[in-house]
Amino acid sequence: MGVLRLLVREKVTAEHDDRQLAALARGGDEGAFAQLVRRHQAGVRRCAARILGDQEEARDIAQLAFVRAWENLPKYDSAWAFSTWVYRIASNLAIDVLRSRDSRDRTHAAHLRLVGDSVSPSAHTDLAEGEVRRIFAELAELLTPTQRTAFVLREVEGLATVEVAEALGCSEATVRNHVFQARATLRRELAARYPEYLPKGGGR
Amino acid sequence: MMSCLEARRLAPRFVALELEGATEREVREHLAGCAACREAVVGRDPALALAWAVAAEPAPADDERFVGEVMAQIHQRRLERTLVRSRARLLAAAAALVALLGGALVVRQLAVPAGDGVAQLSVAAAPSRAAVPDPAFVEVDGSGAWLYQLTPASDSRDAIQVAFIVDPHLEL
């Protein structure tokens, strides 16, 4: 009976938590892994898009992150949330992409695009959707890949410092340093390029 | 739920990244629901306004096609690995066969007493294809594989006959 129970694959349901699904997937259950992808694909794609500033590239990176996760399931440490682990894989892939880019050309192109946008009569003091994405994409190009990733994971995605440290494979003190540097750069450039978006009395 | 007073008191340490764990999480939760406190924090660091504005943008919609593409890539990689493993097993078997036959030849030569005359091998035609012009090898059933047959010159019962089947398509 015990052998029979082992042979009958447990049916994947929405009630399974991530760790249960990861354990099933580690045993070869593709349905369980598909459920994990379904649950976390939006967050991973969004995070990759914020790091890369490119939706299509982010989609490819997110897919590759999930494939790598499947291939490395035996190495997954269930002490960490599955989402943190996939964020780690996706972040590292995104950092590799950023490092391989010709950042100077991309910054120049983004800047030209934004100069055209910022003189439009629709400019206003609220950070409108779409405009935020463009401004962030422009300013984030000035950050190093690691600063950018640390900022996105901690300040945008809301991960705790210890989770960001796990994702980036560095200490919490290093994460704080990256986030501080990123925020200082963004603050300075926001004040220089888009002073109209600064809060009243802000930037202290 | 954290009060505004408490959140404002902790705001400088929140901005300085000095809060951790439950306290940091509570401040975040309070800020998410309190515009006045959020404004106070943004006043200390406008970069946080940018981060929160980006965070407020909607995530991509659930995409079943994305899930399907990920699973298809997983299947493809698994298939590729299976093919590589099969080819490696085939090559290993072929190498083992060649080594075995080579070893048998060496043992045979060492075992035969000197002057027995069977150490010299000559190439003979395959018995079933005597009409083939070149007696050294014959094609097996038109499959592209070649049969090389080596027979001892002597009729001694100690003599051994060796044949190699070689598939020229195999990448060794």
Interface residues (C-beta under 8 A of the other chain):
Chain A: E30 F33 A34 V37 R38 Q41 A42 G43 R45 R46 A49 R50 Q55 R59 A62 Q63 F66 V67 W70 E71 L127 E129 V132 R133 I135 F136 L139 F151 E155 V156 E157 G158 A160 T161 V162 R176 V179 F180 A182 R183 A184 L186 R187 L190 A191 Y197 L198 P199 G201 G202 G203 R204
Chain B: L17 E20 G21 E24 R25 R28 E39 V42 G43 R44 D45 P46 A47 L48 A49 L50 A51 W52 A53 V54 A55 A56 E57 A59 P60 A61 D62 D63 E64 F66 V67 E69 V70 M71 Q73 I74 R77
